[in-house]
Amino acid sequence: MLNSHENTVRVTARIPASVQETLQEAAELSGATLNQFIVQAALKEAKKIIEDERVIVLSESDADKVFSLIENPPPPNAYLKAAMKKHQELLGETI
């Protein structure tokens, strides 16, 4: 958490009273203020979502296949050749 108020912003949310009561009870049980608890819980969930979107989990056999294709790529097919030609035409770059 930031120790300074210079870079902080306010976030508000309207929630049912029952949700507030549940959050308050959990905050008290964890020894945090309601604000601390909400921020920590939201940040934890945000990090989990970001991690889930950034990480690709493969089985061992799938990982072996990916690494094999990286080390021994197949020859370019017609679609890849057409895409490379279009790239060269549009950007004037040689790949």
Wavefront OBJ file of the C-alpha trace (Angstrom):
o trace
v 0.000 0.000 0.000
v 1.052 3.560 -0.533
v 2.125 5.436 2.570
v 1.522 8.795 0.945
v -1.791 10.352 0.003
v -0.229 12.110 -2.992
v -0.962 9.333 -5.464
v -4.218 8.017 -4.046
v -7.673 8.196 -5.571
v -11.100 7.572 -4.122
v -13.218 4.662 -5.325
v -16.813 4.394 -4.187
v -19.407 1.671 -4.542
v -23.029 1.312 -3.588
v -23.678 -2.049 -1.974
v -26.558 -3.618 -0.086
v -26.405 -3.312 3.694
v -26.092 -7.094 4.021
v -22.953 -7.064 1.859
v -21.499 -4.238 3.944
v -22.202 -6.187 7.130
v -20.461 -9.285 5.738
v -17.460 -7.257 4.587
v -17.279 -5.473 7.933
v -17.352 -8.754 9.851
v -14.608 -10.244 7.656
v -12.524 -7.090 8.054
v -12.840 -7.208 11.829
v -11.946 -10.903 11.929
v -8.834 -10.238 9.855
v -7.793 -7.255 11.973
v -8.201 -4.727 9.182
v -10.392 -1.718 8.658
v -13.230 -2.110 6.207
v -11.379 0.062 3.698
v -8.147 -1.953 4.076
v -10.024 -5.221 3.735
v -11.875 -4.155 0.586
v -8.736 -2.804 -1.070
v -6.695 -5.890 -0.187
v -9.425 -8.276 -1.371
v -10.000 -6.357 -4.599
v -6.270 -6.158 -5.305
v -5.823 -9.874 -4.650
v -8.647 -10.718 -7.055
v -7.372 -8.267 -9.677
v -3.901 -9.814 -9.570
v -5.402 -13.309 -9.886
v -7.438 -12.285 -12.943
v -4.428 -10.633 -14.578
v -2.265 -13.687 -13.856
v -4.928 -16.037 -15.242
v -5.046 -14.013 -18.463
v -1.258 -13.827 -18.871
v -0.289 -17.403 -18.072
v -0.940 -20.306 -20.389
v -1.004 -23.661 -18.650
v -0.099 -26.629 -20.833
v 0.063 -30.313 -20.142
v 3.517 -31.843 -20.420
v 2.696 -33.345 -23.821
v 1.305 -30.048 -25.112
v 4.387 -28.184 -23.867
v 6.611 -30.750 -25.596
v 4.699 -30.209 -28.832
v 5.030 -26.409 -28.597
v 8.774 -26.603 -27.926
v 9.212 -29.109 -30.727
v 7.439 -26.779 -33.171
v 9.584 -23.846 -32.015
v 12.768 -25.864 -32.497
v 11.620 -27.493 -35.749
v 9.065 -25.204 -37.406
v 7.167 -26.582 -40.388
v 7.772 -24.945 -43.765
v 5.580 -21.896 -44.480
v 2.213 -22.786 -45.961
v 0.342 -20.765 -48.607
v -1.472 -18.638 -46.012
v 1.746 -17.661 -44.246
v 3.445 -16.875 -47.568
v 0.496 -14.661 -48.554
v 0.605 -12.890 -45.186
v 4.342 -12.289 -45.509
v 3.869 -10.895 -49.028
v 1.073 -8.589 -47.842
v 3.242 -7.411 -44.937
v 6.078 -6.590 -47.314
v 3.722 -4.719 -49.661
v 2.078 -2.699 -46.887
v 5.150 -1.839 -44.870
v 7.909 -2.188 -47.409
v 9.811 -4.390 -45.009
v 11.578 -7.628 -45.652
v 11.117 -10.353 -43.071
l 1 2 3 4 5 6 7 8 9 10 11 12 13 14 15 16 17 18 19 20 21 22 23 24 25 26 27 28 29 30 31 32 33 34 35 36 37 38 39 40 41 42 43 44 45 46 47 48 49 50 51 52 53 54 55 56 57 58 59 60 61 62 63 64 65 66 67 68 69 70 71 72 73 74 75 76 77 78 79 80 81 82 83 84 85 86 87 88 89 90 91 92 93 94 95
